[in-house]
Amino acid sequence: MERDPLLDFNGRVALITGAAGGLGAGLARELGIRGAQLILGDIDERGVQEVARELEAEGIAVRAQRCDVSVESDCAALVELALSQFGSLDIAVNNAGIAPPMQALETVDAGVLEKQHNVNVKGVYFCLKHQLKAMKPRRSGIILNVSSMAGLGAAPKAATYSAAKHAVIGLTRTAAVENAKYNIRVNAVCPFFTLTRMVTDLQPPDGVSGDQMQAYLASGCPMKRLAEPREVVNAMLFFCSPALTYITGQALAVDGGVSAF
């Protein structure tokens, strides 16, 4: 059967950070079953190796290793793994990230701000730096950064996260403009609260009980629910498509209508 060119990843080498679970693991499988060869990284080495084993059992070509994105040498090593194992890097998805406890800005410890910057900003920067170095000589590449709706507007009780995710969009747009002449397209996806562990493990803020948490988070969404992981993965898959040859520097809201207000 002829492949749909929009979702044909046959022969493409795709690198994904934060791939031990959630959106990263989900996207890895969707790319893999459509022909991509995979390089997976995560600070959770046991978890990312388990994902790799599951994908290998489905006949998907995959390599995995530990990657702490806040450490530049780890980011460089993940790119080098793609080059040494599969000979190129066609697609990179910078998905690794962390969320802080929900609390008012004036109560946040400086250490929380520093950790958000180290993982959510420096992590994307380090990955971009080494991914671009690998892609520029070939004058081709697709990079997708995972930002957030918190990167497009205010995020009450998540100030440090919002600051970091705004920075991701700034990095995305700058990288897109700098590298458009090399046929490297850089975009970002900005999900609303999604039912991954990053969200389900959040501690409720003061005044909200655990069983009220999802309704509390969904209250500002016109659809009145949180996103399912597959709904965000589908948008990520779309932005990784080799067929989207004239889209770069964009930050796509996947938000159930929140940004329509």
NORTA-V897993 format. One record per residue. RES is the residue in one small letter. PHI is phi in whole degrees, -180 to 180 (none if undefined). NEAR is the number of other ideal C-beta (glycine too) atoms within 10 Angstrom. D_LAST is the distance of its C-alpha to the last C-alpha in Angstrom with 2 decimals. Layout:
BEGIN
res | phi | near | d_last
RES | PHI | NEAR | D_LAST
RES | PHI | NEAR | D_LAST
END
This chain:
BEGIN
res | phi | near | d_last
m | none | 3 | 43.07
e | -68 | 5 | 41.34
r | -77 | 11 | 38.34
d | -74 | 10 | 34.93
p | -62 | 9 | 34.60
l | -67 | 11 | 30.85
l | -124 | 16 | 31.59
d | -99 | 16 | 35.16
f | -111 | 23 | 35.72
n | -59 | 10 | 39.48
g | 81 | 12 | 41.32
r | -86 | 20 | 38.27
v | -103 | 21 | 38.40
a | -120 | 27 | 35.17
l | -109 | 31 | 34.80
i | -134 | 32 | 32.30
t | -95 | 28 | 32.03
g | 62 | 29 | 31.05
a | -100 | 30 | 32.63
a | -78 | 25 | 34.37
g | -176 | 18 | 31.67
g | 58 | 21 | 28.06
l | -64 | 26 | 26.17
g | -64 | 26 | 29.13
a | -67 | 26 | 31.71
g | -64 | 22 | 29.66
l | -67 | 28 | 29.11
a | -55 | 30 | 32.79
r | -65 | 17 | 33.96
e | -64 | 18 | 31.80
l | -70 | 26 | 33.08
g | -64 | 21 | 36.57
i | -72 | 13 | 37.05
r | -102 | 19 | 36.08
g | 106 | 16 | 38.86
a | -74 | 27 | 37.61
q | -93 | 23 | 39.94
l | -116 | 29 | 38.21
i | -119 | 31 | 38.49
l | -116 | 28 | 36.80
g | -133 | 30 | 36.54
d | -167 | 27 | 35.57
i | -67 | 20 | 36.90
d | -87 | 16 | 37.84
e | -63 | 15 | 40.85
r | -61 | 9 | 42.04
g | -66 | 17 | 38.66
v | -73 | 27 | 38.17
q | -69 | 17 | 41.79
e | -66 | 15 | 41.32
v | -60 | 24 | 38.36
a | -61 | 22 | 40.63
r | -64 | 11 | 43.46
e | -64 | 14 | 41.37
l | -71 | 22 | 40.22
e | -59 | 15 | 43.81
a | -65 | 8 | 44.97
e | -92 | 10 | 42.80
g | 86 | 8 | 44.57
i | -93 | 19 | 41.88
a | -77 | 15 | 43.20
v | -151 | 24 | 41.69
r | -130 | 19 | 42.66
a | -141 | 26 | 41.12
q | -157 | 16 | 41.80
r | -65 | 18 | 40.59
c | -146 | 30 | 38.11
d | -93 | 19 | 36.82
v | -66 | 27 | 34.27
s | -78 | 19 | 34.82
v | -110 | 16 | 38.38
e | -59 | 16 | 38.72
s | -63 | 11 | 41.91
d | -66 | 20 | 40.27
c | -66 | 28 | 37.61
a | -64 | 18 | 40.43
a | -66 | 16 | 42.51
l | -67 | 28 | 39.87
v | -65 | 23 | 39.72
e | -62 | 14 | 43.51
l | -62 | 19 | 43.68
a | -60 | 23 | 41.79
l | -69 | 13 | 44.22
s | -75 | 11 | 47.32
q | -87 | 14 | 46.58
f | -124 | 20 | 44.96
g | 86 | 9 | 45.71
s | -165 | 15 | 42.27
l | -138 | 28 | 38.61
d | -102 | 22 | 36.28
i | -135 | 25 | 32.98
a | -132 | 30 | 31.75
v | -122 | 28 | 28.83
n | -94 | 30 | 28.22
n | -104 | 27 | 26.77
a | -60 | 25 | 28.68
g | -172 | 26 | 26.80
i | -135 | 17 | 26.87
a | -115 | 21 | 24.63
p | -88 | 19 | 25.84
p | -60 | 16 | 26.20
m | -83 | 19 | 23.29
q | -160 | 17 | 24.35
a | -63 | 11 | 23.53
l | -52 | 13 | 24.04
e | -73 | 6 | 27.26
t | -102 | 10 | 28.87
v | -80 | 17 | 28.53
d | -73 | 12 | 31.89
a | -59 | 8 | 32.48
g | -64 | 8 | 33.63
v | -67 | 16 | 30.20
l | -60 | 17 | 28.79
e | -64 | 11 | 31.77
k | -67 | 16 | 31.40
q | -61 | 25 | 27.74
h | -66 | 16 | 28.85
n | -63 | 16 | 31.90
v | -88 | 19 | 30.31
n | -82 | 28 | 26.72
v | -108 | 20 | 27.49
k | -61 | 18 | 31.24
g | -59 | 29 | 31.23
v | -69 | 29 | 28.97
y | -61 | 16 | 30.93
f | -61 | 21 | 34.29
c | -64 | 29 | 33.35
l | -55 | 22 | 32.07
k | -54 | 14 | 35.23
h | -84 | 21 | 37.62
q | -66 | 27 | 35.73
l | -65 | 20 | 35.66
k | -61 | 12 | 39.35
a | -76 | 20 | 40.12
m | -86 | 24 | 38.07
k | -60 | 15 | 39.00
p | -61 | 8 | 42.67
r | -89 | 13 | 41.70
r | 54 | 11 | 39.13
s | -167 | 15 | 36.70
g | 166 | 21 | 34.07
i | -130 | 26 | 30.62
i | -126 | 28 | 28.80
l | -124 | 25 | 25.61
n | -100 | 26 | 24.29
v | -97 | 26 | 22.20
s | -99 | 28 | 19.57
s | -173 | 30 | 16.59
m | -60 | 24 | 12.91
a | -67 | 24 | 14.74
g | -90 | 25 | 15.92
l | -105 | 20 | 12.69
g | -160 | 15 | 11.50
a | -75 | 9 | 12.97
a | -138 | 18 | 14.85
p | -53 | 12 | 16.44
k | 71 | 16 | 20.01
a | -146 | 23 | 20.09
a | -62 | 21 | 20.68
t | -69 | 24 | 23.41
y | -66 | 23 | 21.64
s | -61 | 21 | 18.60
a | -60 | 18 | 21.16
a | -66 | 29 | 22.96
k | -75 | 28 | 20.13
h | -62 | 18 | 19.03
a | -63 | 19 | 22.71
v | -61 | 26 | 22.72
i | -68 | 19 | 20.30
g | -62 | 14 | 22.57
l | -63 | 20 | 25.57
t | -60 | 27 | 24.12
r | -68 | 17 | 23.51
t | -66 | 13 | 26.83
a | -62 | 25 | 28.75
a | -63 | 19 | 27.35
v | -69 | 12 | 28.52
e | -64 | 12 | 31.81
n | -115 | 21 | 32.71
a | -60 | 13 | 31.55
k | -68 | 9 | 35.13
y | -96 | 15 | 36.40
n | 63 | 15 | 34.30
i | -105 | 22 | 32.41
r | -105 | 24 | 28.74
v | -125 | 28 | 26.47
n | -132 | 23 | 22.90
a | -133 | 29 | 20.63
v | -113 | 25 | 18.69
c | -126 | 27 | 15.88
p | -77 | 26 | 15.83
f | -78 | 25 | 13.99
f | -49 | 26 | 16.75
t | -125 | 20 | 19.50
l | -79 | 18 | 22.66
t | -107 | 22 | 25.08
r | -63 | 11 | 27.51
m | -58 | 16 | 25.47
v | -93 | 19 | 23.00
t | -67 | 13 | 25.50
d | -89 | 8 | 27.90
l | -61 | 18 | 25.59
q | -79 | 10 | 27.21
p | -61 | 15 | 25.20
p | -71 | 15 | 24.51
d | -54 | 8 | 26.63
g | 92 | 7 | 26.14
v | -122 | 14 | 24.79
s | -84 | 8 | 27.45
g | -59 | 9 | 27.75
d | -76 | 8 | 27.25
q | -98 | 12 | 23.98
m | -62 | 19 | 22.53
q | -65 | 16 | 20.70
a | -65 | 12 | 19.14
y | -62 | 15 | 18.21
l | -68 | 19 | 16.52
a | -84 | 17 | 14.73
s | -62 | 9 | 13.55
g | -90 | 16 | 10.01
c | -100 | 17 | 9.75
p | -56 | 12 | 9.18
m | -78 | 12 | 12.63
k | 57 | 11 | 14.06
r | -155 | 15 | 16.29
l | -86 | 22 | 17.04
a | -75 | 24 | 17.83
e | -79 | 12 | 21.44
p | -52 | 19 | 23.26
r | -63 | 13 | 24.33
e | -69 | 15 | 20.80
v | -76 | 24 | 20.29
v | -59 | 25 | 23.92
n | -60 | 14 | 23.49
a | -68 | 19 | 20.89
m | -63 | 24 | 23.29
l | -59 | 20 | 26.18
f | -59 | 16 | 24.59
f | -72 | 20 | 24.13
c | -85 | 28 | 27.74
s | -63 | 18 | 29.09
p | -64 | 18 | 31.93
a | -80 | 11 | 30.96
l | -86 | 15 | 27.75
t | -81 | 10 | 29.94
y | -127 | 5 | 27.66
i | -120 | 15 | 24.51
t | -153 | 20 | 24.60
g | 74 | 17 | 22.68
q | -102 | 17 | 19.35
a | -124 | 20 | 16.93
l | -88 | 19 | 15.48
a | -81 | 21 | 12.55
v | -118 | 20 | 13.95
d | -141 | 22 | 11.36
g | 62 | 21 | 11.18
g | 100 | 13 | 7.67
v | -57 | 18 | 6.24
s | -76 | 14 | 5.41
a | -76 | 8 | 3.81
f | -67 | 7 | 0.00
END
